[in-house]
Amino acid sequence: MNTYETLSQATNDLMARGYTLDFNLSENCLICNGTEYDVADFEIVEFHRFEGFSNPDDLSTVYVLESKDGRKGMLVTGYGISAEGRSAQILKRLKFRDGLH
């Protein structure tokens, strides 16, 4: 798994590696370009956490996702205090690829 210093460095490299879809969390699914996807069809293949330079409360995680049918993309979320609520419940349903934790 690669190590990145910034979120933008990670997303740029991941896009170059073919993870081009930009997923968002909804109440009960992932959404990309207006299409809803069941989280059960995806697994997390890697993830990276970042802290803001000027504010340690500015925390984010990029989850690298692949679907059973070959869709590849990223989900960028906050973590810590900013990762609460219904969307966090959906995120918890995403499975990690075997050997990744």
C-alpha positions as CSV (number, residue, x, y, z in Angstrom):
1,M,0.0,0.0,0.0
2,N,1.3,3.4,-0.9
3,T,2.0,6.2,1.6
4,Y,0.8,9.7,0.8
5,E,1.5,13.0,2.6
6,T,-1.6,14.8,1.4
7,L,-5.1,14.0,0.4
8,S,-4.7,15.5,-3.1
9,Q,-1.5,13.5,-3.7
10,A,-3.4,10.3,-2.8
11,T,-6.4,11.1,-5.0
12,N,-4.3,12.1,-8.0
13,D,-2.2,8.9,-7.7
14,L,-5.3,6.7,-7.2
15,M,-7.0,8.2,-10.2
16,A,-3.9,7.4,-12.3
17,R,-4.1,3.8,-11.0
18,G,-7.7,3.5,-12.3
19,Y,-9.8,4.5,-9.3
20,T,-11.7,7.1,-11.1
21,L,-15.2,6.9,-9.7
22,D,-16.1,9.5,-6.9
23,F,-18.5,7.8,-4.4
24,N,-20.5,9.6,-1.8
25,L,-22.4,8.2,1.2
26,S,-26.2,8.2,1.3
27,E,-28.5,7.0,4.0
28,N,-28.5,3.4,2.7
29,C,-26.1,3.2,-0.2
30,L,-23.2,4.6,-2.1
31,I,-23.9,7.2,-4.8
32,C,-21.8,8.1,-7.9
33,N,-23.0,10.3,-10.7
34,G,-26.6,9.9,-9.6
35,T,-26.5,6.1,-9.5
36,E,-27.1,4.3,-6.3
37,Y,-24.9,1.2,-5.4
38,D,-25.4,-1.4,-2.7
39,V,-22.4,-1.3,-0.3
40,A,-22.5,-5.1,-0.1
41,D,-21.2,-5.1,-3.7
42,F,-18.0,-3.3,-2.7
43,E,-14.9,-3.9,-0.6
44,I,-12.3,-1.6,0.7
45,V,-9.0,-2.5,-0.9
46,E,-6.9,0.2,0.8
47,F,-7.4,3.4,2.9
48,H,-5.4,6.5,3.9
49,R,-6.0,8.9,6.8
50,F,-5.0,12.6,6.8
51,E,-4.9,15.4,9.3
52,G,-5.1,19.0,8.3
53,F,-1.9,21.0,8.7
54,S,-3.4,24.0,10.3
55,N,-6.2,22.3,12.2
56,P,-5.9,18.8,13.8
57,D,-9.7,18.6,13.8
58,D,-9.6,18.6,10.0
59,L,-9.4,14.9,9.6
60,S,-10.2,12.9,6.5
61,T,-10.0,9.3,5.2
62,V,-9.9,8.2,1.6
63,Y,-11.3,4.7,1.1
64,V,-10.3,2.9,-2.1
65,L,-13.2,0.8,-3.3
66,E,-13.7,-2.0,-5.8
67,S,-17.0,-3.7,-6.7
68,K,-17.6,-7.3,-7.6
69,D,-18.2,-6.3,-11.2
70,G,-15.0,-4.2,-11.5
71,R,-16.0,-0.7,-10.7
72,K,-13.1,1.2,-9.0
73,G,-13.3,4.5,-7.2
74,M,-12.8,6.4,-4.0
75,L,-14.9,7.6,-1.1
76,V,-13.5,10.5,0.9
77,T,-15.0,11.0,4.4
78,G,-14.2,12.8,7.6
79,Y,-13.3,10.7,10.7
80,G,-13.4,11.3,14.4
81,I,-16.1,13.8,15.3
82,S,-17.0,14.6,11.7
83,A,-17.8,10.9,10.9
84,E,-21.0,10.6,12.9
85,G,-24.6,10.0,11.9
86,R,-26.4,7.8,9.5
87,S,-23.7,7.9,6.8
88,A,-21.3,6.5,9.3
89,Q,-23.6,3.5,9.7
90,I,-23.4,2.8,6.0
91,L,-19.6,3.2,6.0
92,K,-19.4,0.5,8.7
93,R,-21.2,-2.0,6.4
94,L,-18.3,-1.8,3.9
95,K,-16.1,-4.8,4.2
96,F,-12.3,-4.8,4.1
97,R,-10.5,-7.0,1.5
98,D,-9.1,-10.1,3.3
99,G,-5.8,-9.2,5.0
100,L,-6.5,-5.5,5.2
101,H,-7.5,-3.8,8.5
